[in-house]
Amino acid sequence: MTTERPARPPLPLVLALLLVLVEVGALAALAVGMLVEVLGGATVSGAVTAVLALLFLGICALLVVAARALHQRRRWGRGPLVTWQLLVLATGISQSGVIPGGIVALLVLLPVAVTVGLLVPPSVAWADRTAPPRAVV
């Protein structure tokens, strides 16, 4: 008896991955802005800012690769995505008294929504490799 797995990813997973891409866009915009400041001479510590911007761009690349992997039913992508969400959540909570409340709410609600979307049973089942493998012809 073979069980057919769905051909399309579940909606919670798709929504979570779209939110991850929004996060990637925001982080990439921040990194590009930092590099523009360095190239324009608007920052005192240019080398440190440039390295930090490149680190952010590397994180963006990792998140995109992880999201693509999870979309293609490779469960290893879930780890980096959930880890990033926990870091964003911790940042939001730690900055609650420093930055405006709307940004704090975004930094708390967005990672919670993404993590829930990644961990609901249909999303987990989507990338579950314990199901019978496809026949190789």
N, CA, C and O atoms as a GROMACS GRO file, in nm:
protein
  548
    1MET      N    1   0.083  -0.117   0.000
    1MET     CA    2   0.000   0.000   0.000
    1MET      C    3   0.089   0.124   0.000
    1MET      O    4   0.173   0.140   0.088
    2THR      N    5   0.070   0.209  -0.096
    2THR     CA    6   0.148   0.332  -0.102
    2THR      C    7   0.059   0.450  -0.067
    2THR      O    8  -0.058   0.457  -0.105
    3THR      N    9   0.117   0.540   0.005
    3THR     CA   10   0.044   0.662   0.038
    3THR      C   11   0.097   0.775  -0.048
    3THR      O   12   0.218   0.797  -0.058
    4GLU      N   13   0.006   0.845  -0.111
    4GLU     CA   14   0.044   0.955  -0.196
    4GLU      C   15   0.068   1.080  -0.112
    4GLU      O   16  -0.015   1.116  -0.028
    5ARG      N   17   0.178   1.142  -0.135
    5ARG     CA   18   0.204   1.268  -0.067
    5ARG      C   19   0.154   1.380  -0.157
    5ARG      O   20   0.156   1.367  -0.279
    6PRO      N   21   0.109   1.491  -0.098
    6PRO     CA   22   0.055   1.600  -0.179
    6PRO      C   23   0.161   1.657  -0.273
    6PRO      O   24   0.280   1.657  -0.242
    7ALA      N   25   0.116   1.706  -0.388
    7ALA     CA   26   0.207   1.762  -0.488
    7ALA      C   27   0.244   1.906  -0.456
    7ALA      O   28   0.346   1.956  -0.503
    8ARG      N   29   0.161   1.973  -0.378
    8ARG     CA   30   0.186   2.112  -0.344
    8ARG      C   31   0.213   2.125  -0.195
    8ARG      O   32   0.155   2.052  -0.115
    9PRO      N   33   0.301   2.220  -0.158
    9PRO     CA   34   0.325   2.239  -0.014
    9PRO      C   35   0.200   2.294   0.054
    9PRO      O   36   0.122   2.365  -0.009
   10PRO      N   37   0.182   2.263   0.181
   10PRO     CA   38   0.064   2.313   0.253
   10PRO      C   39   0.070   2.466   0.267
   10PRO      O   40   0.177   2.526   0.268
   11LEU      N   41  -0.047   2.526   0.276
   11LEU     CA   42  -0.059   2.672   0.283
   11LEU      C   43   0.019   2.732   0.400
   11LEU      O   44   0.085   2.835   0.380
   12PRO      N   45   0.016   2.674   0.522
   12PRO     CA   46   0.094   2.735   0.630
   12PRO      C   47   0.244   2.741   0.598
   12PRO      O   48   0.312   2.837   0.635
   13LEU      N   49   0.295   2.639   0.531
   13LEU     CA   50   0.436   2.638   0.493
   13LEU      C   51   0.465   2.745   0.389
   13LEU      O   52   0.564   2.817   0.400
   14VAL      N   53   0.379   2.756   0.291
   14VAL     CA   54   0.398   2.857   0.186
   14VAL      C   55   0.397   2.997   0.248
   14VAL      O   56   0.482   3.080   0.215
   15LEU      N   57   0.302   3.023   0.336
   15LEU     CA   58   0.294   3.155   0.400
   15LEU      C   59   0.418   3.181   0.487
   15LEU      O   60   0.471   3.292   0.487
   16ALA      N   61   0.464   3.080   0.559
   16ALA     CA   62   0.584   3.096   0.641
   16ALA      C   63   0.706   3.126   0.554
   16ALA      O   64   0.788   3.211   0.588
   17LEU      N   65   0.718   3.056   0.442
   17LEU     CA   66   0.832   3.079   0.354
   17LEU      C   67   0.825   3.217   0.288
   17LEU      O   68   0.928   3.280   0.265
   18LEU      N   69   0.705   3.265   0.259
   18LEU     CA   70   0.690   3.400   0.206
   18LEU      C   71   0.732   3.504   0.310
   18LEU      O   72   0.796   3.603   0.277
   19LEU      N   73   0.695   3.481   0.434
   19LEU     CA   74   0.737   3.573   0.540
   19LEU      C   75   0.888   3.571   0.559
   19LEU      O   76   0.949   3.674   0.587
   20VAL      N   77   0.949   3.455   0.543
   20VAL     CA   78   1.096   3.446   0.549
   20VAL      C   79   1.157   3.531   0.438
   20VAL      O   80   1.256   3.600   0.460
   21LEU      N   81   1.098   3.527   0.320
   21LEU     CA   82   1.150   3.609   0.210
   21LEU      C   83   1.134   3.758   0.239
   21LEU      O   84   1.217   3.838   0.198
   22VAL      N   85   1.028   3.795   0.309
   22VAL     CA   86   1.013   3.935   0.351
   22VAL      C   87   1.126   3.973   0.447
   22VAL      O   88   1.185   4.080   0.436
   23GLU      N   89   1.156   3.883   0.540
   23GLU     CA   90   1.267   3.908   0.633
   23GLU      C   91   1.399   3.920   0.558
   23GLU      O   92   1.481   4.007   0.588
   24VAL      N   93   1.419   3.834   0.461
   24VAL     CA   94   1.541   3.838   0.381
   24VAL      C   95   1.551   3.971   0.307
   24VAL      O   96   1.659   4.031   0.301
   25GLY      N   97   1.440   4.017   0.252
   25GLY     CA   98   1.441   4.146   0.183
   25GLY      C   99   1.478   4.260   0.276
   25GLY      O  100   1.555   4.349   0.238
   26ALA      N  101   1.423   4.259   0.396
   26ALA     CA  102   1.454   4.366   0.493
   26ALA      C  103   1.601   4.360   0.535
   26ALA      O  104   1.666   4.464   0.545
   27LEU      N  105   1.652   4.240   0.560
   27LEU     CA  106   1.792   4.227   0.601
   27LEU      C  107   1.886   4.265   0.487
   27LEU      O  108   1.989   4.328   0.510
   28ALA      N  109   1.852   4.228   0.365
   28ALA     CA  110   1.934   4.264   0.249
   28ALA      C  111   1.934   4.415   0.229
   28ALA      O  112   2.037   4.474   0.196
   29ALA      N  113   1.818   4.479   0.247
   29ALA     CA  114   1.811   4.625   0.233
   29ALA      C  115   1.898   4.692   0.339
   29ALA      O  116   1.967   4.790   0.310
   30LEU      N  117   1.896   4.640   0.461
   30LEU     CA  118   1.982   4.694   0.567
   30LEU      C  119   2.129   4.679   0.530
   30LEU      O  120   2.207   4.773   0.546
   31ALA      N  121   2.166   4.562   0.480
   31ALA     CA  122   2.306   4.537   0.444
   31ALA      C  123   2.351   4.628   0.330
   31ALA      O  124   2.462   4.683   0.333
   32VAL      N  125   2.267   4.645   0.230
   32VAL     CA  126   2.301   4.732   0.118
   32VAL      C  127   2.314   4.877   0.167
   32VAL      O  128   2.405   4.949   0.126
   33GLY      N  129   2.223   4.919   0.253
   33GLY     CA  130   2.233   5.053   0.310
   33GLY      C  131   2.363   5.074   0.386
   33GLY      O  132   2.424   5.180   0.379
   34MET      N  133   2.404   4.972   0.459
   34MET     CA  134   2.530   4.980   0.533
   34MET      C  135   2.648   4.992   0.437
   34MET      O  136   2.740   5.070   0.461
   35LEU      N  137   2.645   4.915   0.328
   35LEU     CA  138   2.753   4.922   0.231
   35LEU      C  139   2.757   5.058   0.161
   35LEU      O  140   2.864   5.110   0.132
   36VAL      N  141   2.640   5.114   0.133
   36VAL     CA  142   2.634   5.247   0.072
   36VAL      C  143   2.696   5.351   0.165
   36VAL      O  144   2.768   5.440   0.120
   37GLU      N  145   2.668   5.339   0.295
   37GLU     CA  146   2.728   5.431   0.392
   37GLU      C  147   2.879   5.417   0.394
   37GLU      O  148   2.950   5.518   0.401
   38VAL      N  149   2.929   5.294   0.388
   38VAL     CA  150   3.074   5.272   0.388
   38VAL      C  151   3.136   5.333   0.264
   38VAL      O  152   3.237   5.403   0.272
   39LEU      N  153   3.077   5.306   0.148
   39LEU     CA  154   3.133   5.357   0.022
   39LEU      C  155   3.122   5.509   0.014
   39LEU      O  156   3.206   5.573  -0.050
   40GLY      N  157   3.023   5.566   0.076
   40GLY     CA  158   3.007   5.711   0.075
   40GLY      C  159   3.088   5.780   0.183
   40GLY      O  160   3.090   5.903   0.188
   41GLY      N  161   3.155   5.705   0.267
   41GLY     CA  162   3.237   5.762   0.374
   41GLY      C  163   3.155   5.820   0.488
   41GLY      O  164   3.206   5.902   0.564
   42ALA      N  165   3.032   5.779   0.503
   42ALA     CA  166   2.944   5.834   0.606
   42ALA      C  167   2.958   5.764   0.740
   42ALA      O  168   2.889   5.801   0.836
   43THR      N  169   3.044   5.666   0.750
   43THR     CA  170   3.060   5.594   0.876
   43THR      C  171   3.206   5.599   0.920
   43THR      O  172   3.298   5.598   0.837
   44VAL      N  173   3.227   5.604   1.050
   44VAL     CA  174   3.362   5.614   1.105
   44VAL      C  175   3.433   5.478   1.098
   44VAL      O  176   3.549   5.471   1.060
   45SER      N  177   3.363   5.372   1.134
   45SER     CA  178   3.423   5.239   1.136
   45SER      C  179   3.383   5.163   1.010
   45SER      O  180   3.301   5.072   1.015
   46GLY      N  181   3.440   5.201   0.899
   46GLY     CA  182   3.403   5.144   0.770
   46GLY      C  183   3.427   4.996   0.758
   46GLY      O  184   3.343   4.924   0.704
   47ALA      N  185   3.541   4.947   0.806
   47ALA     CA  186   3.574   4.806   0.792
   47ALA      C  187   3.477   4.719   0.872
   47ALA      O  188   3.431   4.616   0.824
   48VAL      N  189   3.448   4.762   0.992
   48VAL     CA  190   3.357   4.684   1.077
   48VAL      C  191   3.217   4.682   1.016
   48VAL      O  192   3.151   4.578   1.014
   49THR      N  193   3.172   4.796   0.967
   49THR     CA  194   3.040   4.804   0.906
   49THR      C  195   3.033   4.719   0.780
   49THR      O  196   2.933   4.653   0.754
   50ALA      N  197   3.140   4.721   0.700
   50ALA     CA  198   3.142   4.641   0.578
   50ALA      C  199   3.138   4.492   0.609
   50ALA      O  200   3.066   4.416   0.543
   51VAL      N  201   3.213   4.449   0.709
   51VAL     CA  202   3.213   4.308   0.747
   51VAL      C  203   3.075   4.267   0.798
   51VAL      O  204   3.026   4.159   0.765
   52LEU      N  205   3.013   4.352   0.878
   52LEU     CA  206   2.880   4.323   0.929
   52LEU      C  207   2.778   4.315   0.815
   52LEU      O  208   2.691   4.228   0.816
   53ALA      N  209   2.789   4.404   0.719
   53ALA     CA  210   2.698   4.401   0.603
   53ALA      C  211   2.718   4.272   0.524
   53ALA      O  212   2.620   4.211   0.480
   54LEU      N  213   2.841   4.230   0.504
   54LEU     CA  214   2.866   4.105   0.433
   54LEU      C  215   2.815   3.984   0.511
   54LEU      O  216   2.766   3.888   0.452
   55LEU      N  217   2.825   3.990   0.643
   55LEU     CA  218   2.769   3.884   0.726
   55LEU      C  219   2.618   3.876   0.707
   55LEU      O  220   2.561   3.768   0.693
   56PHE      N  221   2.552   3.993   0.706
   56PHE     CA  222   2.408   3.996   0.684
   56PHE      C  223   2.371   3.939   0.548
   56PHE      O  224   2.273   3.866   0.536
   57LEU      N  225   2.450   3.970   0.446
   57LEU     CA  226   2.421   3.916   0.313
   57LEU      C  227   2.441   3.764   0.310
   57LEU      O  228   2.369   3.693   0.240
   58GLY      N  229   2.538   3.715   0.386
   58GLY     CA  230   2.557   3.570   0.397
   58GLY      C  231   2.440   3.502   0.466
   58GLY      O  232   2.398   3.394   0.426
   59ILE      N  233   2.387   3.568   0.570
   59ILE     CA  234   2.268   3.515   0.638
   59ILE      C  235   2.151   3.512   0.541
   59ILE      O  236   2.073   3.417   0.540
   60CYS      N  237   2.138   3.618   0.461
   60CYS     CA  238   2.030   3.621   0.360
   60CYS      C  239   2.042   3.502   0.265
   60CYS      O  240   1.943   3.435   0.235
   61ALA      N  241   2.162   3.475   0.219
   61ALA     CA  242   2.183   3.363   0.128
   61ALA      C  243   2.146   3.230   0.194
   61ALA      O  244   2.082   3.145   0.134
   62LEU      N  245   2.188   3.213   0.320
   62LEU     CA  246   2.156   3.090   0.393
   62LEU      C  247   2.005   3.074   0.408
   62LEU      O  248   1.952   2.965   0.389
   63LEU      N  249   1.935   3.182   0.441
   63LEU     CA  250   1.790   3.174   0.460
   63LEU      C  251   1.719   3.140   0.329
   63LEU      O  252   1.623   3.063   0.329
   64VAL      N  253   1.765   3.197   0.219
   64VAL     CA  254   1.703   3.166   0.089
   64VAL      C  255   1.726   3.020   0.053
   64VAL      O  256   1.634   2.952   0.008
   65VAL      N  257   1.847   2.971   0.072
   65VAL     CA  258   1.878   2.831   0.041
   65VAL      C  259   1.797   2.738   0.131
   65VAL      O  260   1.747   2.635   0.085
   66ALA      N  261   1.785   2.772   0.259
   66ALA     CA  262   1.709   2.688   0.352
   66ALA      C  263   1.560   2.688   0.316
   66ALA      O  264   1.495   2.584   0.321
   67ALA      N  265   1.506   2.804   0.281
   67ALA     CA  266   1.365   2.811   0.242
   67ALA      C  267   1.340   2.730   0.116
   67ALA      O  268   1.240   2.659   0.106
   68ARG      N  269   1.430   2.739   0.021
   68ARG     CA  270   1.416   2.662  -0.104
   68ARG      C  271   1.423   2.512  -0.074
   68ARG      O  272   1.347   2.433  -0.130
   69ALA      N  273   1.514   2.474   0.012
   69ALA     CA  274   1.528   2.332   0.048
   69ALA      C  275   1.400   2.280   0.112
   69ALA      O  276   1.352   2.171   0.079
   70LEU      N  277   1.344   2.356   0.204
   70LEU     CA  278   1.222   2.312   0.270
   70LEU      C  279   1.106   2.306   0.172
   70LEU      O  280   1.023   2.215   0.179
   71HIS      N  281   1.100   2.400   0.080
   71HIS     CA  282   0.996   2.396  -0.023
   71HIS      C  283   1.010   2.272  -0.110
   71HIS      O  284   0.911   2.219  -0.161
   72GLN      N  285   1.134   2.225  -0.128
   72GLN     CA  286   1.159   2.105  -0.208
   72GLN      C  287   1.161   1.978  -0.124
   72GLN      O  288   1.218   1.876  -0.165
   73ARG      N  289   1.099   1.983  -0.008
   73ARG     CA  290   1.081   1.867   0.080
   73ARG      C  291   1.210   1.818   0.146
   73ARG      O  292   1.221   1.699   0.178
   74ARG      N  293   1.303   1.904   0.164
   74ARG     CA  294   1.425   1.868   0.237
   74ARG      C  295   1.415   1.928   0.376
   74ARG      O  296   1.418   2.050   0.393
   75ARG      N  297   1.404   1.843   0.475
   75ARG     CA  298   1.374   1.892   0.609
   75ARG      C  299   1.490   1.964   0.675
   75ARG      O  300   1.469   2.032   0.776
   76TRP      N  301   1.612   1.952   0.623
   76TRP     CA  302   1.725   2.021   0.685
   76TRP      C  303   1.705   2.173   0.682
   76TRP      O  304   1.762   2.244   0.765
   77GLY      N  305   1.625   2.223   0.590
   77GLY     CA  306   1.602   2.366   0.582
   77GLY      C  307   1.528   2.423   0.701
   77GLY      O  308   1.536   2.543   0.728
   78ARG      N  309   1.455   2.338   0.773
   78ARG     CA  310   1.376   2.385   0.887
   78ARG      C  311   1.466   2.437   1.000
   78ARG      O  312   1.432   2.535   1.065
   79GLY      N  313   1.578   2.372   1.023
   79GLY     CA  314   1.668   2.410   1.132
   79GLY      C  315   1.718   2.554   1.123
   79GLY      O  316   1.700   2.631   1.218
   80PRO      N  317   1.781   2.592   1.012
   80PRO     CA  318   1.828   2.731   1.002
   80PRO      C  319   1.714   2.833   1.009
   80PRO      O  320   1.732   2.942   1.064
   81LEU      N  321   1.599   2.799   0.952
   81LEU     CA  322   1.488   2.894   0.953
   81LEU      C  323   1.433   2.915   1.094
   81LEU      O  324   1.406   3.028   1.133
   82VAL      N  325   1.416   2.808   1.169
   82VAL     CA  326   1.366   2.821   1.306
   82VAL      C  327   1.470   2.891   1.394
   82VAL      O  328   1.435   2.973   1.478
   83THR      N  329   1.598   2.859   1.374
   83THR     CA  330   1.703   2.924   1.451
   83THR      C  331   1.702   3.075   1.427
   83THR      O  332   1.714   3.154   1.521
   84TRP      N  333   1.688   3.115   1.301
   84TRP     CA  334   1.681   3.258   1.270
   84TRP      C  335   1.560   3.323   1.335
   84TRP      O  336   1.568   3.435   1.385
   85GLN      N  337   1.447   3.254   1.334
   85GLN     CA  338   1.327   3.310   1.396
   85GLN      C  339   1.348   3.331   1.546
   85GLN      O  340   1.302   3.431   1.601
   86LEU      N  341   1.417   3.238   1.611
   86LEU     CA  342   1.444   3.253   1.754
   86LEU      C  343   1.535   3.373   1.780
   86LEU      O  344   1.518   3.444   1.880
   87LEU      N  345   1.632   3.395   1.692
   87LEU     CA  346   1.720   3.512   1.707
   87LEU      C  347   1.643   3.643   1.687
   87LEU      O  348   1.665   3.739   1.760
   88VAL      N  349   1.554   3.646   1.588
   88VAL     CA  350   1.474   3.766   1.565
   88VAL      C  351   1.382   3.791   1.684
   88VAL      O  352   1.366   3.904   1.729
   89LEU      N  353   1.321   3.685   1.736
   89LEU     CA  354   1.233   3.697   1.852
   89LEU      C  355   1.309   3.750   1.973
   89LEU      O  356   1.261   3.839   2.044
   90ALA      N  357   1.427   3.695   1.997
   90ALA     CA  358   1.509   3.741   2.110
   90ALA      C  359   1.547   3.888   2.093
   90ALA      O  360   1.548   3.964   2.191
   91THR      N  361   1.577   3.928   1.972
   91THR     CA  362   1.609   4.069   1.946
   91THR      C  363   1.489   4.157   1.974
   91THR      O  364   1.502   4.262   2.037
   92GLY      N  365   1.371   4.116   1.929
   92GLY     CA  366   1.251   4.194   1.953
   92GLY      C  367   1.220   4.210   2.100
   92GLY      O  368   1.185   4.319   2.146
   93ILE      N  369   1.232   4.101   2.174
   93ILE     CA  370   1.203   4.106   2.318
   93ILE      C  371   1.306   4.193   2.391
   93ILE      O  372   1.271   4.272   2.478
   94SER      N  373   1.433   4.178   2.354
   94SER     CA  374   1.538   4.254   2.424
   94SER      C  375   1.532   4.403   2.395
   94SER      O  376   1.581   4.484   2.474
   95GLN      N  377   1.473   4.441   2.282
   95GLN     CA  378   1.466   4.583   2.245
   95GLN      C  379   1.331   4.646   2.280
   95GLN      O  380   1.302   4.756   2.234
   96SER      N  381   1.251   4.578   2.358
   96SER     CA  382   1.114   4.625   2.384
   96SER      C  383   1.107   4.763   2.447
   96SER      O  384   1.009   4.834   2.422
   97GLY      N  385   1.202   4.804   2.526
   97GLY     CA  386   1.197   4.936   2.586
   97GLY      C  387   1.275   5.042   2.511
   97GLY      O  388   1.276   5.158   2.550
   98VAL      N  389   1.341   5.001   2.402
   98VAL     CA  390   1.432   5.091   2.333
   98VAL      C  391   1.374   5.143   2.202
   98VAL      O  392   1.387   5.262   2.172
   99ILE      N  393   1.312   5.057   2.125
   99ILE     CA  394   1.260   5.096   1.994
   99ILE      C  395   1.108   5.107   2.000
   99ILE      O  396   1.046   5.056   2.093
  100PRO      N  397   1.047   5.173   1.902
  100PRO     CA  398   0.901   5.192   1.903
  100PRO      C  399   0.824   5.060   1.911
  100PRO      O  400   0.870   4.956   1.863
  101GLY      N  401   0.707   5.067   1.975
  101GLY     CA  402   0.626   4.948   2.000
  101GLY      C  403   0.583   4.873   1.875
  101GLY      O  404   0.574   4.751   1.877
  102GLY      N  405   0.557   4.943   1.766
  102GLY     CA  406   0.517   4.877   1.642
  102GLY      C  407   0.626   4.788   1.587
  102GLY      O  408   0.599   4.678   1.536
  103ILE      N  409   0.749   4.835   1.597
  103ILE     CA  410   0.862   4.754   1.548
  103ILE      C  411   0.883   4.634   1.639
  103ILE      O  412   0.912   4.524   1.592
  104VAL      N  413   0.868   4.655   1.768
  104VAL     CA  414   0.880   4.543   1.864
  104VAL      C  415   0.773   4.439   1.834
  104VAL      O  416   0.802   4.319   1.832
  105ALA      N  417   0.650   4.484   1.811
  105ALA     CA  418   0.542   4.390   1.780
  105ALA      C  419   0.575   4.312   1.654
  105ALA      O  420   0.551   4.191   1.647
  106LEU      N  421   0.630   4.379   1.554
  106LEU     CA  422   0.669   4.311   1.430
  106LEU      C  423   0.780   4.209   1.456
  106LEU      O  424   0.777   4.098   1.402
  107LEU      N  425   0.878   4.247   1.538
  107LEU     CA  426   0.989   4.158   1.568
  107LEU      C  427   0.950   4.041   1.659
  107LEU      O  428   1.026   3.946   1.674
  108VAL      N  429   0.832   4.048   1.718
  108VAL     CA  430   0.785   3.938   1.801
  108VAL      C  431   0.682   3.853   1.725
  108VAL      O  432   0.690   3.730   1.726
  109LEU      N  433   0.588   3.918   1.660
  109LEU     CA  434   0.481   3.844   1.593
  109LEU      C  435   0.527   3.773   1.465
  109LEU      O  436   0.483   3.662   1.437
  110LEU      N  437   0.615   3.837   1.389
  110LEU     CA  438   0.661   3.776   1.265
  110LEU      C  439   0.733   3.643   1.287
  110LEU      O  440   0.698   3.545   1.222
  111PRO      N  441   0.832   3.636   1.376
  111PRO     CA  442   0.897   3.506   1.397
  111PRO      C  443   0.806   3.400   1.457
  111PRO      O  444   0.821   3.281   1.429
  112VAL      N  445   0.710   3.443   1.540
  112VAL     CA  446   0.616   3.346   1.595
  112VAL      C  447   0.531   3.288   1.483
  112VAL      O  448   0.510   3.167   1.477
  113ALA      N  449   0.481   3.374   1.393
  113ALA     CA  450   0.399   3.327   1.281
  113ALA      C  451   0.478   3.234   1.190
  113ALA      O  452   0.426   3.132   1.146
  114VAL      N  453   0.603   3.270   1.161
  114VAL     CA  454   0.685   3.185   1.074
  114VAL      C  455   0.710   3.050   1.139
  114VAL      O  456   0.698   2.946   1.075
  115THR      N  457   0.746   3.051   1.267
  115THR     CA  458   0.775   2.925   1.337
  115THR      C  459   0.653   2.835   1.343
  115THR      O  460   0.663   2.714   1.323
  116VAL      N  461   0.538   2.893   1.370
  116VAL     CA  462   0.415   2.812   1.372
  116VAL      C  463   0.390   2.754   1.233
  116VAL      O  464   0.355   2.637   1.220
  117GLY      N  465   0.407   2.836   1.130
  117GLY     CA  466   0.387   2.787   0.993
  117GLY      C  467   0.483   2.676   0.955
  117GLY      O  468   0.447   2.586   0.877
  118LEU      N  469   0.604   2.680   1.008
  118LEU     CA  470   0.702   2.576   0.978
  118LEU      C  471   0.679   2.448   1.056
  118LEU      O  472   0.720   2.341   1.013
  119LEU      N  473   0.614   2.460   1.173
  119LEU     CA  474   0.604   2.345   1.263
  119LEU      C  475   0.466   2.283   1.276
  119LEU      O  476   0.450   2.185   1.348
  120VAL      N  477   0.365   2.336   1.207
  120VAL     CA  478   0.234   2.270   1.212
  120VAL      C  479   0.247   2.135   1.143
  120VAL      O  480   0.330   2.119   1.054
  121PRO      N  481   0.166   2.037   1.183
  121PRO     CA  482   0.180   1.901   1.130
  121PRO      C  483   0.182   1.889   0.976
  121PRO      O  484   0.263   1.812   0.925
  122PRO      N  485   0.097   1.960   0.901
  122PRO     CA  486   0.106   1.945   0.756
  122PRO      C  487   0.240   1.991   0.699
  122PRO      O  488   0.291   1.933   0.603
  123SER      N  489   0.299   2.096   0.759
  123SER     CA  490   0.430   2.144   0.712
  123SER      C  491   0.540   2.046   0.745
  123SER      O  492   0.631   2.023   0.665
  124VAL      N  493   0.532   1.988   0.863
  124VAL     CA  494   0.633   1.888   0.902
  124VAL      C  495   0.620   1.765   0.813
  124VAL      O  496   0.720   1.709   0.768
  125ALA      N  497   0.497   1.723   0.787
  125ALA     CA  498   0.475   1.605   0.703
  125ALA      C  499   0.522   1.628   0.560
  125ALA      O  500   0.564   1.534   0.492
  126TRP      N  501   0.517   1.752   0.514
  126TRP     CA  502   0.560   1.785   0.378
  126TRP      C  503   0.705   1.744   0.354
  126TRP      O  504   0.738   1.690   0.249
  127ALA      N  505   0.789   1.768   0.452
  127ALA     CA  506   0.931   1.740   0.435
  127ALA      C  507   0.976   1.614   0.507
  127ALA      O  508   1.096   1.590   0.521
  128ASP      N  509   0.883   1.532   0.551
  128ASP     CA  510   0.916   1.410   0.624
  128ASP      C  511   0.972   1.307   0.529
  128ASP      O  512   0.903   1.261   0.438
  129ARG      N  513   1.096   1.270   0.549
  129ARG     CA  514   1.162   1.174   0.461
  129ARG      C  515   1.139   1.029   0.503
  129ARG      O  516   1.196   0.937   0.443
  130THR      N  517   1.057   1.007   0.606
  130THR     CA  518   1.032   0.869   0.646
  130THR      C  519   0.927   0.803   0.558
  130THR      O  520   0.906   0.682   0.566
  131ALA      N  521   0.861   0.884   0.476
  131ALA     CA  522   0.763   0.827   0.383
  131ALA      C  523   0.840   0.747   0.277
  131ALA      O  524   0.959   0.770   0.256
  132PRO      N  525   0.772   0.653   0.212
  132PRO     CA  526   0.840   0.572   0.112
  132PRO      C  527   0.900   0.660   0.002
  132PRO      O  528   0.834   0.753  -0.046
  133PRO      N  529   1.023   0.631  -0.038
  133PRO     CA  530   1.085   0.710  -0.145
  133PRO      C  531   1.015   0.686  -0.278
  133PRO      O  532   0.951   0.584  -0.301
  134ARG      N  533   1.030   0.784  -0.364
  134ARG     CA  534   0.973   0.768  -0.499
  134ARG      C  535   1.054   0.665  -0.576
  134ARG      O  536   1.174   0.650  -0.557
  135ALA      N  537   0.986   0.596  -0.662
  135ALA     CA  538   1.054   0.494  -0.744
  135ALA      C  539   1.146   0.560  -0.843
  135ALA      O  540   1.108   0.658  -0.908
  136VAL      N  541   1.267   0.508  -0.855
  136VAL     CA  542   1.364   0.560  -0.952
  136VAL      C  543   1.355   0.474  -1.076
  136VAL      O  544   1.368   0.352  -1.070
  137VAL      N  545   1.333   0.539  -1.187
  137VAL     CA  546   1.316   0.464  -1.312
  137VAL      C  547   1.436   0.485  -1.400
  137VAL      O  548   1.442   0.430  -1.510
   0.00000   0.00000   0.00000
